[in-house]
């Protein structure tokens, strides 16, 4: 069907014999893990590692593939009973494996002669980094019995809470008054009205959105408290000092890198606030920009961009960089890899999922015809391109950490926007420039407000569950800390904690700073592209290919970047400041 993705390449529905076969194979894989766990102490190191790697890959090809199918089905129809049911079945299978997997990992952690084994075995050589990570991780792995209990409890804990939040936000209706007529629209559609040309519509949509959250805020607050409480307990049991330490460890990121990143960003808060105040002045506001006008269009490129035209814009800009990137996007567009439009029961936002078992990706959008939707398409296809560069790697070596996950996507955004700023007529180029700065402001100021919010929630959640009022207050204070006088403090967004799904994954905490990392890393990469030209394209693919087999600092070294040096981040922020200075210059005569 037009605008909907095809999943038949994975399975022909829940009645497909192959799907049922894989569900049954999942039970066999549990037994295989059990056998390997029970014999792990008697095997020699080479046998243990080879068997474990092969079984892990098999698990991904069977259980991982089936789960991906359920997850993608659920994302576009949260009411699908089969998707819900089989996700539960597969989550139970994965949690049953956990006890045995932990026991095997504890044994793998004792391997002392990895360098010698790498010379003897091709499969161990290929997965050396994976084994090294287990050896380093072993100090945080609990006994198999405890790991098993945690995994099983999560299914009725953080996983269930996340589903509750997704369900609530996907079905809640927003009552918006448009042209004197009240309409009930999904939350995703209401949020797209933030980009409308009419200030009246933007403001009414914002007010109606905040009102709609009140019908679900108690249940979603319970979900957030449940998830964060679980995370605090589990990270403490494992021996981490905090959930942030665990997030950095899982991200393969050093604390020194995060400190350098945040220190540089804090230095540049005032620069982004100057942009916000100017935008407010252009729109006739005297006390900073109200939240409902954050995404108000500026300039002449305010018309609706149909999806077909949006596709062409993305393709032209991708081909301008490389044939390989353009061909990838064209293939995705022509073969129903993209689910395009918002609809009832479909989750909000956008994402890309790479299905390693079929070497393809699927992209979910909520395309509303705004320029920002075109940028989002480029962003998500960037994720997909990252997956395509890794398609000949095994599923294990496809696993890259959160900060690097945003690199290819943000680089593709930068390609698109930079080319358009340089080629469009002045009035339209201003719209793109403002959109680029607006996105950068989100990734710097808004992302930092989310980081501050999450850090504070974890601190307070140690003592007790937080009320809706407390959560809203923490969010407001976090927004004030980063946006400062750039926003009108009478029009902030206290419910952003309901709106953003990133807080509701018990396995991925602090999914905020990776966006800032990705944005600034992409800016640094684009600078290298400008300096090196064609030569950079091969280096770029090589860098993406390394992301599943190195820690973050070492990935940076492949292209001559030191992430622990604040000056690298300052260089990228200076490039953003240059854009803001240009915007201030171009809009001098637009102040009301």
C-alpha positions as CSV (number, residue, x, y, z in Angstrom):
1,X,0.0,0.0,0.0
2,X,1.1,3.6,-0.8
3,X,3.3,5.1,1.9
4,X,3.5,1.9,4.0
5,X,6.6,-0.3,4.4
6,X,6.8,-3.9,3.3
7,X,7.7,-6.5,5.9
8,X,7.1,-9.5,3.7
9,X,10.9,-9.7,3.1
10,X,11.1,-10.8,6.8
11,X,7.9,-12.9,7.0
12,X,4.6,-13.0,5.2
13,X,2.7,-12.2,8.4
14,X,2.2,-14.0,11.7
15,X,0.6,-17.0,9.9
16,X,3.8,-17.5,7.8
17,X,5.2,-21.0,8.4
18,X,8.7,-19.6,8.6
19,X,7.6,-17.3,11.4
20,X,6.1,-20.1,13.4
21,X,9.1,-22.3,12.7
22,X,11.4,-19.5,14.1
23,X,9.3,-19.2,17.2
24,X,9.8,-22.9,17.7
25,X,13.5,-22.7,16.9
26,X,13.8,-20.2,19.6
27,X,12.9,-22.9,22.2
28,X,15.7,-25.1,20.7
29,X,18.2,-22.2,20.9
30,X,17.4,-21.8,24.7
31,X,18.3,-25.5,25.1
32,X,21.5,-25.0,23.1
33,X,22.5,-22.1,25.4
34,X,21.7,-24.3,28.4
35,X,24.0,-27.2,27.1
36,X,26.8,-24.7,26.3
37,X,26.5,-23.1,29.8
38,X,26.6,-26.4,31.5
39,X,29.6,-27.6,29.6
40,X,31.5,-24.2,29.5
41,X,33.9,-25.1,32.3
42,X,35.0,-28.4,30.6
43,X,35.6,-26.9,27.1
44,X,39.0,-25.5,26.1
45,X,39.1,-21.8,25.4
46,X,39.0,-22.1,21.6
47,X,35.9,-24.4,21.6
48,X,34.1,-22.2,24.1
49,X,34.6,-19.0,22.2
50,X,33.8,-20.5,18.8
51,X,30.6,-22.2,20.0
52,X,29.5,-19.1,21.9
53,X,30.0,-16.8,18.9
54,X,28.2,-19.2,16.5
55,X,25.3,-19.6,18.9
56,X,25.0,-15.8,19.5
57,X,24.8,-15.3,15.8
58,X,22.2,-18.0,15.4
59,X,20.1,-16.4,18.2
60,X,20.1,-13.1,16.2
61,X,19.2,-14.8,13.0
62,X,16.2,-16.5,14.5
63,X,14.9,-14.8,17.7
64,X,16.3,-11.4,16.7
65,X,14.7,-11.6,13.3
66,X,11.3,-12.6,14.6
67,X,11.4,-9.9,17.3
68,X,12.3,-7.2,14.7
69,X,9.2,-8.3,12.7
70,X,7.0,-7.9,15.7
71,X,8.5,-4.6,16.8
72,X,8.2,-3.1,13.3
73,X,4.6,-4.3,13.0
74,X,3.8,-2.9,16.5
75,X,5.4,0.5,15.7
76,X,2.9,1.3,13.0
77,X,-0.1,-0.4,14.7
78,X,0.1,-0.5,18.5
79,X,-3.3,-2.2,18.5
80,X,-2.0,-5.3,16.6
81,X,-2.7,-8.2,19.1
82,X,-0.4,-10.6,17.3
83,X,2.5,-8.2,17.5
84,X,1.9,-7.7,21.2
85,X,1.5,-11.4,22.0
86,X,4.6,-12.6,20.0
87,X,6.8,-9.8,21.4
88,X,5.9,-11.1,24.8
89,X,6.8,-14.7,23.7
90,X,10.1,-13.6,22.2
91,X,11.0,-11.4,25.2
92,X,10.4,-14.5,27.4
93,X,12.7,-16.5,25.2
94,X,15.4,-13.9,25.4
95,X,15.1,-13.6,29.2
96,X,15.3,-17.5,29.5
97,X,18.6,-17.3,27.6
98,X,20.0,-14.7,30.0
99,X,20.8,-17.1,32.8
100,X,22.8,-19.4,30.5
101,X,24.4,-16.5,28.6
102,X,25.6,-15.0,31.9
103,X,27.2,-18.3,32.9
104,X,28.9,-18.5,29.6
105,X,30.2,-14.9,29.8
106,X,31.6,-15.5,33.2
107,X,33.6,-18.4,31.7
108,X,34.6,-16.3,28.7
109,X,35.8,-13.6,31.1
110,X,38.5,-16.0,32.4
111,X,40.1,-16.5,28.9
112,X,43.8,-15.5,29.2
113,X,45.2,-16.4,25.8
114,X,43.0,-14.4,23.4
115,X,46.0,-13.2,21.3
116,X,47.1,-16.7,20.6
117,X,43.5,-17.9,19.8
118,X,43.0,-15.0,17.3
119,X,45.9,-16.5,15.3
120,X,44.4,-20.0,15.4
121,X,40.7,-19.2,14.6
122,X,39.2,-17.0,11.9
123,X,35.9,-16.6,13.7
124,X,37.6,-15.6,16.9
125,X,39.8,-13.2,15.0
126,X,36.7,-11.6,13.4
127,X,35.0,-11.2,16.8
128,X,38.1,-10.2,18.9
129,X,36.6,-6.9,20.0
130,X,33.4,-8.7,21.1
131,X,35.4,-11.1,23.3
132,X,37.5,-8.3,24.7
133,X,34.4,-6.4,25.7
134,X,33.1,-9.4,27.6
135,X,36.4,-9.8,29.4
136,X,36.1,-6.1,30.5
137,X,32.4,-6.4,31.3
138,X,32.7,-9.5,33.5
139,X,33.1,-7.5,36.7
140,X,29.6,-6.1,36.2
141,X,27.9,-9.5,35.4
142,X,26.0,-11.0,38.3
143,X,25.5,-14.7,39.0
144,X,23.5,-16.6,36.4
145,X,20.6,-17.0,38.8
146,X,20.4,-13.2,39.6
147,X,20.8,-12.3,35.9
148,X,17.9,-14.7,35.1
149,X,15.6,-13.1,37.7
150,X,16.5,-9.6,36.4
151,X,15.7,-10.5,32.8
152,X,12.4,-12.1,33.7
153,X,11.4,-9.3,36.0
154,X,12.1,-6.7,33.2
155,X,9.4,-8.2,31.0
156,X,6.8,-7.2,33.6
157,X,8.8,-4.2,34.7
158,X,10.6,-1.7,32.4
159,X,9.5,-3.4,29.1
160,X,5.9,-3.5,30.2
161,X,6.1,0.1,31.4
162,X,7.5,1.3,28.1
163,X,4.7,-0.5,26.2
164,X,2.2,1.3,28.4
165,X,3.7,4.7,27.6
166,X,3.8,3.9,23.9
167,X,0.2,2.7,24.0
168,X,-1.0,5.8,25.9
169,X,0.8,8.3,23.6
170,X,-0.3,6.6,20.4
171,X,-4.0,6.6,21.1
172,X,-4.4,9.9,23.0
173,X,-6.4,12.5,21.1
174,X,-5.6,16.2,20.9
175,X,-8.6,18.5,20.6
176,X,-7.5,21.4,18.3
177,X,-9.6,24.3,17.1
178,X,-8.8,24.9,13.4
179,X,-10.8,27.5,11.4
180,X,-13.5,27.7,14.1
181,X,-14.0,24.0,14.1
182,X,-12.8,21.6,16.8
183,X,-11.0,18.5,15.6
184,X,-9.7,15.4,17.4
185,X,-6.3,14.5,16.0
186,X,-3.5,12.0,17.0
187,X,-0.6,13.5,19.1
188,X,1.8,13.0,16.2
189,X,-0.3,15.1,13.9
190,X,-0.8,17.8,16.6
191,X,3.0,18.0,17.1
192,X,3.5,18.5,13.4
193,X,1.4,21.7,13.7
194,X,4.4,23.3,15.5
195,X,5.7,23.9,11.9
196,X,2.5,25.5,10.6
197,X,2.7,28.9,9.0
198,X,-0.1,30.3,11.2
199,X,1.0,31.5,14.7
200,X,-2.6,31.0,15.9
201,X,-2.6,27.4,14.9
202,X,0.9,26.8,16.4
203,X,-0.2,28.3,19.7
204,X,-3.5,26.5,19.8
205,X,-1.9,23.2,19.0
206,X,0.7,23.7,21.8
207,X,-2.0,24.5,24.3
208,X,-4.1,21.6,23.2
209,X,-1.1,19.2,23.3
210,X,-0.3,20.2,26.9
211,X,-4.0,19.8,27.8
212,X,-4.1,16.3,26.2
213,X,-1.1,15.1,28.3
214,X,-3.2,15.7,31.5
215,X,-5.4,12.7,30.5
216,X,-2.4,10.4,30.6
217,X,0.2,12.1,32.8
218,X,-0.5,9.9,35.9
219,X,-0.1,6.6,34.1
220,X,3.0,7.8,32.2
221,X,4.6,9.2,35.4
222,X,4.1,5.7,36.9
223,X,5.8,4.2,33.9
224,X,8.8,6.6,34.2
225,X,9.1,6.0,37.9
226,X,8.9,2.2,37.4
227,X,11.6,2.2,34.7
228,X,14.0,4.6,36.5
229,X,13.5,2.8,39.8
230,X,14.4,-0.5,38.1
231,X,17.5,1.0,36.5
232,X,18.8,2.4,39.8
233,X,18.4,-1.0,41.5
234,X,20.0,-3.0,38.6
235,X,23.0,-0.7,38.1
236,X,23.6,-0.6,41.8
237,X,23.5,-4.4,42.0
238,X,26.0,-4.6,39.2
239,X,28.4,-2.3,41.0
240,X,28.2,0.8,38.9
241,X,28.4,4.1,40.7
242,X,25.4,5.5,38.8
243,X,23.2,4.9,35.8
244,X,25.3,7.5,34.0
245,X,28.5,5.5,34.6
246,X,26.7,2.4,33.2
247,X,25.5,4.4,30.1
248,X,29.0,5.6,29.4
249,X,30.4,2.1,29.8
250,X,27.7,0.7,27.4
251,X,28.4,3.5,25.0
252,X,32.1,2.6,24.9
253,X,32.7,6.2,25.8
254,X,35.2,7.6,28.3
255,X,34.1,10.0,31.0
256,X,36.8,12.4,29.7
257,X,35.0,12.5,26.4
258,X,31.7,13.4,28.0
259,X,33.3,16.1,30.2
260,X,35.0,17.6,27.2
261,X,31.8,17.6,25.2
262,X,29.6,19.1,27.9
263,X,32.2,21.7,28.9
264,X,32.4,23.0,25.3
265,X,28.6,23.0,24.9
266,X,28.1,25.0,28.2
267,X,30.5,27.6,26.9
268,X,28.3,28.1,23.8
269,X,24.9,28.4,25.5
270,X,24.8,32.2,25.0
271,X,25.5,31.9,21.3
272,X,22.4,29.7,20.7
273,X,20.3,32.0,23.0
274,X,21.2,34.9,20.7
275,X,19.6,33.0,17.8
276,X,16.4,32.3,19.8
277,X,16.0,35.9,20.9
278,X,16.4,37.1,17.3
279,X,13.8,34.6,16.1
280,X,11.5,35.8,18.8
281,X,12.0,39.4,17.7
282,X,11.3,38.4,14.1
283,X,8.0,36.9,15.2
284,X,7.1,39.9,17.3
285,X,8.0,38.5,20.8
286,X,9.7,40.7,23.3
287,X,10.5,38.3,26.2
288,X,12.3,35.5,24.3
289,X,10.8,32.9,22.1
290,X,7.7,31.0,23.3
291,X,8.0,27.2,23.1
292,X,5.2,27.0,20.5
293,X,7.2,29.1,18.1
294,X,10.5,27.1,18.4
295,X,9.8,25.6,15.0
296,X,7.9,28.4,13.4
297,X,9.0,28.7,9.7
298,X,11.2,31.7,8.8
299,X,11.7,32.9,5.2
300,X,10.0,31.9,2.0
301,X,10.3,28.1,2.0
302,X,7.1,27.6,4.0
303,X,5.0,25.8,1.4
304,X,4.1,22.2,1.8
305,X,6.6,19.8,0.3
306,X,4.8,16.6,-1.0
307,X,6.6,13.3,-0.2
308,X,7.6,12.8,-3.9
309,X,9.3,16.1,-4.0
310,X,10.9,15.5,-0.6
311,X,12.4,12.2,-2.0
312,X,13.9,14.0,-4.9
313,X,15.5,16.6,-2.7
314,X,17.1,13.9,-0.6
315,X,18.2,11.8,-3.6
316,X,19.8,14.8,-5.4
317,X,21.8,15.8,-2.3
318,X,22.9,12.2,-1.6
319,X,24.0,11.6,-5.2
320,X,25.9,14.9,-4.9
321,X,28.0,13.3,-2.2
322,X,28.5,9.8,-3.6
323,X,26.8,7.3,-6.0
324,X,26.8,4.7,-3.2
325,X,24.8,6.9,-0.8
326,X,22.4,7.9,-3.6
327,X,21.9,4.3,-4.7
328,X,21.2,3.2,-1.2
329,X,18.5,5.8,-0.7
330,X,16.9,5.2,-4.1
331,X,16.7,1.4,-3.4
332,X,15.0,2.1,0.0
333,X,12.5,4.4,-1.6
334,X,11.7,2.1,-4.5
335,X,11.4,-1.1,-2.5
336,X,9.0,0.0,0.3
337,X,11.5,0.3,3.0
338,X,9.8,3.5,4.3
339,X,6.6,3.9,6.3
340,X,5.7,7.5,5.5
341,X,2.6,9.1,7.0
342,X,1.2,9.5,10.6
343,X,-2.0,7.5,11.3
344,X,-4.0,6.3,14.3
345,X,-2.2,3.7,16.3
346,X,1.2,4.5,14.8
347,X,3.9,5.6,17.3
348,X,5.3,9.1,17.1
349,X,8.7,10.3,16.0
350,X,10.9,8.6,13.4
351,X,13.5,5.8,13.5
352,X,15.5,3.5,11.3
353,X,15.9,-0.2,12.1
354,X,18.5,-2.4,10.4
355,X,17.5,-6.0,10.1
356,X,20.9,-7.8,9.8
357,X,19.3,-11.2,9.0
358,X,18.0,-9.9,5.6
359,X,20.7,-7.1,5.2
360,X,18.0,-4.4,4.8
361,X,16.7,-1.5,6.8
362,X,13.2,-0.1,7.5
363,X,12.6,3.6,8.1
364,X,9.5,4.9,10.0
365,X,8.5,8.6,9.4
366,X,5.6,10.7,10.4
367,X,5.9,12.9,7.3
368,X,3.8,16.1,7.4
369,X,5.1,18.0,4.4
370,X,7.4,20.4,6.2
371,X,11.0,21.0,5.3
372,X,12.0,19.5,8.6
373,X,10.3,16.3,7.5
374,X,12.6,16.2,4.5
375,X,15.6,16.6,6.8
376,X,14.2,13.8,9.1
377,X,14.0,11.5,6.0
378,X,17.7,12.3,5.2
379,X,18.6,11.7,8.9
380,X,16.9,8.3,9.1
381,X,18.2,7.1,5.7
382,X,21.7,8.1,7.0
383,X,21.2,5.5,9.8
384,X,20.2,3.0,7.1
385,X,23.3,3.8,5.0
386,X,25.4,3.1,8.1
387,X,23.7,-0.3,8.3
388,X,24.4,-0.9,4.6
389,X,28.1,-0.2,5.0
390,X,28.1,-2.8,7.8
391,X,25.9,-5.4,5.9
392,X,28.8,-7.8,5.2
393,X,29.8,-7.7,8.9
394,X,28.2,-10.3,11.2
395,X,25.3,-9.2,13.5
396,X,27.7,-9.1,16.4
397,X,29.9,-6.6,14.6
398,X,26.9,-4.5,13.6
399,X,26.4,-3.4,17.2
400,X,27.7,0.1,17.6
401,X,27.2,2.4,20.6
402,X,24.7,5.2,21.0
403,X,26.9,8.2,20.3
404,X,28.2,6.7,17.0
405,X,24.7,5.7,16.1
406,X,23.9,9.4,15.4
407,X,27.0,10.1,13.2
408,X,25.9,8.9,9.7
409,X,22.4,10.2,10.2
410,X,23.5,13.7,11.3
411,X,26.2,13.8,8.5
412,X,23.4,13.2,5.9
413,X,21.4,16.0,7.4
414,X,24.4,18.3,7.2
415,X,25.0,17.3,3.5
416,X,21.4,18.2,2.6
417,X,21.1,21.5,4.4
418,X,24.6,22.8,3.5
419,X,24.0,22.1,-0.2
420,X,20.5,23.7,-0.1
421,X,21.8,26.8,1.7
422,X,24.4,27.3,-1.0
423,X,22.1,26.7,-4.0
424,X,18.6,28.0,-3.2
425,X,17.6,31.7,-3.8
426,X,18.4,33.9,-0.8
427,X,14.9,34.0,0.7
428,X,14.5,30.2,0.6
429,X,18.1,29.6,1.7
430,X,17.3,31.7,4.8
431,X,14.6,29.1,5.6
432,X,17.1,26.2,5.3
433,X,19.8,28.1,7.3
434,X,17.3,28.8,10.1
435,X,16.2,25.2,10.0
436,X,19.8,24.1,10.3
437,X,20.3,26.4,13.3
438,X,17.0,25.3,14.8
439,X,18.0,21.7,14.6
440,X,21.4,22.5,16.1
441,X,19.7,24.3,18.9
442,X,17.6,21.3,19.6
443,X,20.6,19.0,19.7
444,X,22.6,21.4,21.9
445,X,20.2,23.2,24.2
446,X,17.2,20.9,24.2
447,X,19.4,17.7,24.4
448,X,21.3,19.2,27.4
449,X,18.0,20.1,29.1
450,X,17.0,16.4,28.7
451,X,20.4,15.3,30.1
452,X,20.0,17.6,33.1
453,X,16.4,16.4,33.6
454,X,17.3,12.7,33.5
455,X,20.2,13.2,35.9
456,X,18.0,15.0,38.4
457,X,15.2,12.4,38.0
458,X,17.7,9.6,38.8
459,X,18.9,11.5,41.9
460,X,15.4,12.2,43.3
461,X,14.1,8.7,42.3
462,X,16.7,7.1,44.7
463,X,14.6,8.6,47.6
464,X,11.0,8.1,46.3
465,X,8.7,8.0,43.3
466,X,8.2,11.4,41.7
467,X,4.7,13.0,41.2
468,X,3.5,14.5,37.9
469,X,4.0,18.0,39.4
470,X,7.6,17.2,40.4
471,X,8.5,15.8,37.0
472,X,7.0,18.9,35.3
473,X,9.0,21.2,37.6
474,X,12.2,19.4,37.0
475,X,11.6,19.6,33.3
476,X,10.9,23.4,33.5
477,X,14.1,24.0,35.5
478,X,16.1,22.0,33.1
479,X,14.8,24.0,30.2
480,X,15.5,27.3,32.0
481,X,19.1,26.1,32.7
482,X,20.0,25.6,29.0
483,X,17.6,27.9,27.1
484,X,18.0,30.7,29.6
485,X,16.5,34.0,28.3
486,X,16.3,32.6,24.8
487,X,12.8,31.2,25.6
488,X,9.9,33.0,27.2
489,X,9.7,31.4,30.6
490,X,5.8,31.8,30.5
491,X,5.7,29.4,27.6
492,X,7.9,26.3,28.3
493,X,7.0,22.6,27.9
494,X,6.6,20.9,31.2
495,X,5.4,17.6,29.6
496,X,8.4,17.0,27.4
497,X,9.1,13.9,29.6
498,X,6.0,12.3,28.2
499,X,6.6,13.4,24.7
500,X,10.1,11.9,24.3
501,X,10.3,8.1,24.2
502,X,14.0,8.0,25.0
503,X,13.4,8.1,28.8
504,X,11.5,4.8,28.7
505,X,14.1,2.2,27.7
506,X,15.5,0.6,30.7
507,X,18.5,-0.7,28.7
508,X,19.5,2.6,27.2
509,X,19.7,5.4,29.7
510,X,20.8,9.0,29.0
511,X,19.9,8.7,25.3
512,X,20.4,12.4,24.9
513,X,24.2,13.3,24.9
514,X,24.7,10.9,22.0
515,X,22.8,13.3,19.8
516,X,25.0,16.2,20.8
517,X,28.0,14.0,20.2
518,X,26.7,12.9,16.8
519,X,25.8,16.4,15.7
520,X,29.2,17.9,16.6
521,X,31.1,14.9,15.3
522,X,29.2,15.2,12.0
523,X,30.1,18.9,11.8
524,X,33.8,17.9,12.3
525,X,33.5,15.3,9.6
526,X,31.9,17.7,7.2
527,X,34.8,20.1,7.7
528,X,37.2,17.2,6.8
529,X,35.0,16.5,3.7
530,X,35.4,20.2,2.6
531,X,39.1,19.9,3.1
532,X,39.7,16.5,1.4
533,X,36.9,16.2,-1.2
534,X,36.6,12.8,-3.0
535,X,39.4,11.3,-0.9
536,X,37.2,11.7,2.2
537,X,34.3,9.4,0.9
538,X,36.4,6.2,1.2
539,X,37.7,7.3,4.6
540,X,34.1,7.9,5.7
541,X,32.9,4.4,4.8
542,X,36.0,3.0,6.5
543,X,35.1,4.9,9.7
544,X,31.5,3.7,9.6
545,X,32.7,0.1,9.1
546,X,34.9,0.3,12.2
547,X,32.1,1.5,14.6
548,X,31.1,-2.0,15.7
549,X,34.6,-3.2,16.4
550,X,36.2,-0.3,18.4
551,X,35.6,1.9,21.3
552,X,34.7,5.6,20.6
553,X,38.2,7.1,21.2
554,X,39.8,4.6,18.8
555,X,37.1,5.2,16.1
556,X,38.0,8.9,16.3
557,X,41.7,8.1,15.8
558,X,40.9,6.3,12.5
559,X,40.2,9.7,11.0
560,X,42.6,11.8,13.2
561,X,40.2,13.1,15.8
562,X,40.7,13.2,19.6
563,X,37.3,13.1,21.3
564,X,38.8,13.7,24.7
565,X,40.2,17.1,23.6
566,X,37.7,20.0,24.2
567,X,39.2,21.9,21.3
568,X,37.7,19.4,18.8
569,X,34.2,20.1,20.1
570,X,34.9,23.9,20.2
571,X,35.9,23.7,16.5
572,X,32.5,22.2,15.6
573,X,30.6,24.7,17.8
574,X,32.5,27.6,16.1
575,X,31.1,26.3,12.7
576,X,27.6,26.5,14.2
577,X,28.3,30.0,15.6
578,X,29.3,31.0,12.1
579,X,25.8,29.9,10.9
580,X,24.2,31.9,13.7
581,X,26.2,35.0,12.9
582,X,25.1,34.7,9.2
583,X,21.5,34.4,10.3
584,X,21.7,37.4,12.6
585,X,23.1,39.4,9.7
586,X,20.5,38.3,7.2
587,X,17.6,39.0,9.5
588,X,18.6,42.4,10.8
589,X,15.8,44.1,8.8
590,X,13.1,41.5,9.7
591,X,12.8,42.5,13.4
592,X,9.3,43.6,14.3
